[in-house]
Amino acid sequence: MKPIYRKIYYAIIILFLLIFLFNGIGVVFYKFIISPVSSYDNPRIVNIPKGYVLSEVADLLKGEGLIRSVKGFTFLSFLKGVVNKFKAGEYRLSPSMPPLEILDIITSGKVVLYKVTIPEGYNIREIATLLEKKGMANRERCISLAHDKEFLLLIGIDADSLEGYLFPDTYYFGRGADERTILKKMVNTFEKKIAPEFVKRAKEIGLTMHQIITLASLVEKETGKDEERRLISAVFHNRLKKGLRLECDPTVIYVLKDFDGNLRKKDLSIDSPYNTYRYLGLPPGPITNPGKASIKASLYPAESNHLYFVSKGDGGHQFSSTLKEHNRAVKRYQLK
């Protein structure tokens, strides 16, 4: 065989070997790194604990039958540059997902979200308890953080706590989410709901927004009827203008430990700035987290000369403009 043909011959052999080699690598790469484990969609919830490193994550996914190869997944993680970017949490994953899709989900933090509705009128303690029951946060950490001055300053709240600034709404959080993230989300929602016209209106009636939120929290606790909010607000506004104590039961209840649902006469003499039976004016801060309707009612009270109201026992109230009228209403609806 002439030298020229020999060179061509060897070149062809080398070419075929390279094609075979690359095809083999391609098959391996596709089977163990690119392709999903199964074509059958069988989603499951997988929890990646905090602090898990790449090897632990890969072992977990392999054990759940979501990837074919630990080494292949590790190689893909290095290739994508996300070795140290795994985020803890619960993820909905399926064997029908390609490893690359799984990798993107667990490094971008696309955790399973759970719905939680914060009712209007819940205070910090009640919100923290609800979040813990839902498995979304630690109750004590939430309460502590809601009173942490450094955290409050960081998120722009100039108050003693986040009471009044955790907006009642429906939220979606992952289980075990960071308490800072949860509380900050609620405060951000509050800020979005407070329209510029609200701030302007507060100035027009000579109150700060903190005082408005405080007043709104009283309105929120006194009635659940939309048609009564502005009337309740009017009573409080009128009493403030006349220098009368607000005498609002919920402000006393707020500072009572282990309140059993029965407000006693001795409770009304408790020495606390929140006791509006002893101290004039608004309490130092909100006693709950009011909704937008109560905030708006506090800014725009009804035109009324009412100074008193008493529960009728059916969820509504009887409003009076004089003490004589009020005493008659108390006798009718309360002293039975």
C-alpha positions in Angstrom: 0.0 0.0 0.0 1.4 3.4 -1.0 2.1 5.8 1.8 -0.5 8.2 0.7 -3.2 5.5 0.8 -2.0 4.3 4.2 -2.4 7.8 5.6 -5.9 8.1 4.2 -6.7 4.6 5.6 -5.5 5.5 9.1 -7.3 8.8 9.0 -10.6 7.1 8.1 -10.1 4.6 11.0 -9.3 7.4 13.5 -12.4 9.4 12.2 -14.7 6.4 12.8 -13.2 5.8 16.2 -13.8 9.4 17.1 -17.4 9.3 15.8 -17.9 6.1 17.8 -16.4 7.7 20.9 -18.4 10.8 20.7 -21.6 8.9 20.1 -20.9 6.8 23.1 -20.2 9.9 25.2 -23.4 11.4 23.8 -25.4 8.4 24.7 -24.0 8.3 28.3 -24.5 12.1 28.6 -28.1 11.9 27.5 -29.0 8.8 29.5 -27.4 9.8 32.8 -27.4 13.6 32.7 -30.0 15.0 30.3 -32.9 12.5 30.1 -35.6 12.1 32.8 -35.8 8.9 34.8 -39.3 8.2 33.5 -41.9 9.4 31.1 -44.6 8.8 33.7 -45.5 12.0 35.6 -45.6 11.1 39.2 -45.0 14.3 41.2 -44.0 14.2 44.9 -43.1 16.6 47.6 -39.4 16.5 48.4 -38.0 18.5 51.3 -34.4 19.8 51.1 -33.3 20.6 54.6 -31.3 23.7 55.4 -27.5 23.3 55.1 -27.6 20.4 52.6 -24.6 20.4 50.2 -24.5 19.1 46.7 -23.6 15.5 47.6 -26.5 15.3 50.1 -28.9 16.9 47.6 -27.9 14.5 44.9 -28.2 11.5 47.2 -31.6 12.6 48.3 -32.8 13.0 44.7 -31.4 9.6 43.7 -33.1 8.0 46.7 -36.4 9.6 45.6 -36.0 8.2 42.1 -35.8 11.6 40.5 -32.3 11.3 38.9 -30.4 8.4 37.4 -26.9 9.3 38.5 -25.4 11.1 41.5 -22.2 11.7 39.5 -24.2 12.9 36.5 -26.2 15.4 38.6 -23.0 16.6 40.3 -21.3 17.1 36.9 -24.4 19.1 35.7 -24.3 21.3 38.8 -20.7 22.1 38.2 -21.4 22.7 34.5 -24.2 25.2 35.5 -22.1 26.9 38.2 -24.8 26.3 40.9 -22.9 24.0 43.3 -23.5 26.2 46.3 -26.9 27.6 45.3 -29.3 25.0 46.6 -32.2 26.5 48.5 -33.9 24.7 51.4 -37.6 24.0 51.3 -40.3 21.8 49.9 -40.4 21.2 46.2 -42.9 19.4 43.9 -40.7 17.2 41.6 -41.4 14.4 39.2 -39.3 11.6 37.6 -40.6 12.9 34.3 -38.6 16.1 34.8 -35.2 16.3 33.2 -32.3 16.7 35.7 -31.7 20.2 34.3 -35.3 21.2 35.1 -35.0 19.8 38.6 -31.7 21.6 39.1 -33.3 24.9 38.0 -36.2 24.5 40.4 -34.2 23.7 43.5 -31.6 26.4 42.9 -34.1 29.2 42.1 -36.2 28.5 45.3 -39.4 27.6 43.5 -40.8 25.9 46.7 -44.3 24.6 47.1 -46.4 27.5 48.4 -49.2 27.1 50.9 -52.1 29.5 51.3 -52.7 31.3 54.6 -55.4 34.0 55.2 -54.7 36.5 58.0 -58.2 37.6 59.2 -58.9 41.3 59.9 -58.5 42.0 63.6 -55.8 39.4 64.4 -53.1 40.7 66.7 -49.4 39.7 66.5 -49.8 36.8 68.9 -52.7 35.4 66.9 -51.0 35.8 63.6 -47.8 34.1 64.9 -49.9 31.2 66.3 -51.7 30.8 63.0 -48.5 30.7 61.0 -47.0 28.1 63.3 -50.1 25.9 63.0 -49.8 26.1 59.3 -46.2 25.0 59.6 -44.9 28.2 58.0 -43.0 29.8 60.9 -42.0 29.6 64.6 -44.5 31.4 66.8 -42.0 32.8 69.4 -39.5 33.9 66.7 -42.3 35.8 65.0 -43.4 37.6 68.1 -39.9 38.4 69.1 -39.0 39.7 65.7 -42.2 41.8 65.6 -40.9 43.7 68.6 -37.3 43.9 67.5 -36.4 47.6 67.2 -33.5 46.9 64.8 -35.7 44.9 62.5 -38.4 47.6 62.6 -36.0 50.3 61.7 -34.7 48.1 58.9 -38.1 47.8 57.2 -39.0 51.4 57.9 -41.6 51.1 60.8 -41.2 53.8 63.4 -43.2 52.2 66.2 -42.7 49.9 69.2 -43.9 46.8 67.3 -45.4 45.7 64.1 -48.8 45.6 65.6 -51.2 47.3 63.2 -48.7 47.1 60.3 -49.2 43.4 59.4 -51.9 43.7 56.8 -54.7 41.2 56.9 -54.7 39.4 53.5 -54.3 36.1 51.8 -50.6 35.1 51.4 -48.6 32.2 50.0 -45.5 31.0 51.8 -43.4 27.9 51.8 -43.4 25.8 55.0 -40.6 26.9 57.4 -40.1 30.1 55.6 -37.9 32.7 57.2 -39.9 34.8 59.7 -38.2 38.0 58.5 -39.4 37.3 55.0 -43.0 36.6 56.1 -43.3 39.7 58.3 -41.7 41.9 55.7 -44.1 40.7 53.1 -47.1 41.7 55.3 -45.6 45.1 56.0 -45.0 45.6 52.3 -48.6 44.8 51.6 -49.7 47.3 54.3 -47.6 50.0 52.6 -49.1 49.2 49.2 -52.6 49.5 50.6 -52.0 52.9 52.3 -52.8 55.3 49.5 -51.2 58.7 49.4 -54.7 60.2 49.9 -54.8 58.4 53.3 -51.7 60.2 54.4 -53.0 63.5 53.2 -56.3 63.0 54.9 -54.7 62.1 58.2 -52.9 65.5 58.1 -56.1 67.3 57.3 -57.8 66.0 60.4 -54.7 66.5 62.6 -53.6 63.0 63.1 -50.5 61.0 62.2 -50.9 57.7 60.3 -49.8 55.8 63.4 -52.7 57.4 65.3 -55.0 56.5 62.4 -53.9 52.9 62.4 -54.3 52.9 66.2 -57.8 54.3 65.9 -58.6 51.8 63.1 -57.6 48.9 65.3 -60.2 50.0 67.9 -62.8 50.3 65.2 -61.8 46.8 63.9 -62.3 45.2 67.3 -65.5 47.0 68.1 -67.5 45.9 65.1 -67.5 43.4 62.3 -70.3 45.2 60.4 -69.2 47.4 57.5 -72.2 49.7 57.9 -71.2 50.5 61.5 -67.5 51.2 61.0 -67.8 54.9 60.2 -70.3 55.4 63.1 -68.0 53.7 65.6 -65.2 55.9 64.2 -67.4 59.0 64.7 -68.0 58.2 68.3 -64.3 57.9 69.0 -63.5 61.1 67.0 -66.2 63.0 68.9 -65.0 61.8 72.3 -61.4 62.7 71.4 -62.5 66.2 70.5 -64.5 66.7 73.7 -61.7 65.4 75.9 -63.6 62.3 77.0 -62.0 59.0 77.7 -62.6 56.5 74.9 -63.6 53.7 77.3 -63.0 51.0 74.7 -63.1 47.5 76.2 -60.8 45.9 73.6 -57.9 48.1 74.7 -58.2 46.7 78.2 -58.5 43.2 76.9 -55.3 43.7 74.9 -53.1 44.0 78.0 -54.9 41.3 80.1 -53.0 38.0 80.4 -55.0 34.9 79.9 -58.3 36.7 79.2 -61.1 34.2 79.6 -63.7 36.2 77.6 -65.3 37.9 80.6 -64.2 41.5 81.2 -64.6 42.3 84.9 -65.1 45.6 86.7 -61.7 45.3 88.4 -60.0 44.9 84.9 -61.2 48.4 84.0 -58.9 49.9 86.7 -55.7 48.2 85.5 -52.8 50.6 85.2 -51.7 50.6 81.6 -51.5 53.3 78.9 -53.7 51.0 76.9 -56.5 51.3 79.4 -58.7 53.8 77.8 -61.0 53.8 80.9 -58.1 55.4 82.9 -56.2 57.4 80.3 -57.3 60.1 77.9 -56.7 59.9 74.2 -55.7 57.0 72.0 -53.6 54.2 73.4 -49.8 54.3 72.5 -50.3 52.0 69.5 -52.6 49.6 67.7 -54.2 46.7 69.5 -54.7 44.6 66.4 -54.1 44.7 62.6 -57.0 46.4 61.0 -58.2 46.0 57.4 -58.5 48.7 54.8 -62.2 49.3 55.6 -61.5 50.2 59.2 -58.6 52.4 58.2 -60.7 54.2 55.8 -63.5 54.6 58.4 -61.1 56.1 60.8 -60.0 58.7 58.2 -63.6 59.4 57.1 -65.9 59.1 60.1 -69.7 59.5 59.7 -71.2 62.9 60.3 -72.7 62.2 63.7 -72.9 63.7 67.2 -73.0 60.2 68.8 -70.8 59.8 71.9 -71.8 56.4 73.0 -72.6 52.9 71.7 -73.6 49.6 73.3 -73.8 46.1 71.9 -77.3 44.9 71.2 -76.1 41.3 71.4 -76.8 40.5 67.7 -73.5 41.8 66.4 -74.8 45.3 66.0 -74.8 48.4 68.3 -77.1 51.0 69.6 -75.7 54.5 69.3 -76.6 57.4 71.6 -75.7 61.1 71.7 -76.4 61.7 75.4 -75.5 59.8 78.6 -79.2 59.5 79.4 -80.0 57.9 76.1 -76.9 55.6 76.5 -78.0 54.5 80.0 -81.4 53.6 78.6 -79.8 51.5 75.9 -77.5 49.8 78.4 -80.5 48.9 80.5 -82.4 47.6 77.5 -79.6 45.5 75.9 -77.2 44.7 78.7 -78.9 44.6 82.0 -81.3 41.7 81.5 
